[in-house]
Structures are given as structure tokens and as C-alpha cells.
Amino acid sequence: MLCGPSGSGKSRLATRLRREHGWPVVALDDFYKDGTDPTLPMITQGLADWDDVRSWHVDRAVAALEEICRTGQTTVPVYDIAASTAGDQITVLAHGAPVVVAEGIFAAHIIAPLRERGLLLDAICVCHPRWITFGRRLARDLREHRKPPHILWTRGLRLTHAEPQLVAAQRALGARVLSPAAAERELAATAYADPV
């Protein structure tokens, strides 16, 4: 399980783990609710709070991870952040891998249910110094045209100021806090250990 602030390098690390070790990756941010969902929390009129865990389908994320761990495959949505909706779906296959990597900004919120089901090997909060994360997140979001620039800038500053509390909360939910490099070293060692 890879959690951490938006822009901290979770997806990049997950991609390297898939490439280096063949571990399947479930991108948990694809379980966002559609922008038209009436239960979506709002910051202001017409602007959804995408950083609130209530904007995310917790139950569907847990079900997908349980399914791939128990059956070797699952179907997940592909979320279009710019359009605020899930479009296509893809099938993620385990191919017999001993580890499934799940990554997303709300991943820490499903540590407990996965542990209860006997499915959690480790939970890591990937973390850089917060102003590095700010710059990386802003560059990524602008490059991908995720939202209008003024929204990305305002959200980025808000997230940067809240980042110490976010990391502390994810630690309290059961995640270990590591830099991306330290996390990769530890997880690479896991690739050669006996399956848990």
C-alpha cells in the first residue's frame, strides 16, 4: 500500500515496482466519485473537494483489492480527472505475482479493512519535503490539464500547508513514512523475500 500527499511520487514508484518486479498496480485514485454524484463533498458552490476522503468510493476500492488478491484479477475504472468522471474500465491481472501494489492519496483509509482481511503486507506513506511535492504536483497537474491553473495553484498551496497534518494522519492510520528512495529499497528487498 502506497499512500502519501498528492504529487509525492506514489504513482512513479508504483510504475517502477511494476517494471522491475512485475507486480500489478491498482491505481486507487481511479475510484473517485463522478462530479455529478450528489454525495460529493464541496468546497464552494460548484467546486468539489477532491481532497476529502468522502469524494472516493472506499468500499469499491477495498472490494477490487480483495478480488485481485483472492482471484488474480479485478476490473477497475479509469478516471478522467479533467472531466471528473470514470470512463472506461480495465482489467488488472496479478499474473501470479506475490505482491499487488495499491497506490493513491486515500490509500491509508483502507489499511484497517485490508489488515482485517489478511491482505496487507505493508503500508508506506511516500513523502518528500513539502515544497518539493508542491512543485512536482503543480508541474504534473498543469502538464496534464487536470483543472484550470488558478484552481491548481490555490489547491496546491492549501495542500502544502496541510501536508504535515496529512502525513501525521496517515501515520496514525498505520502507514510508515519513508522517502520514495527508501521505500523503493525496502520494497525491492520484499521482492526476494518469502511471500507473507
Secondary structure, DSSP 8 states (H G I E B T S, - for coil): -EE-STTSSHHHHHHHHHHHH---EEEGGGGB--TT-TT--EEETTEE-TTSGGGB-HHHHHHHHHHHHHHSEEEEEEEETTTTEEEEEEEEE-TT-S--EEE-TTGGGGHHHHHHTT--S--EEE---HHHHHHHHHHHHHHTT-S-HHHHHHHHHHHHHHHHHHHHHHHHTT-EEE-HHHHHHHHHHHHTS---
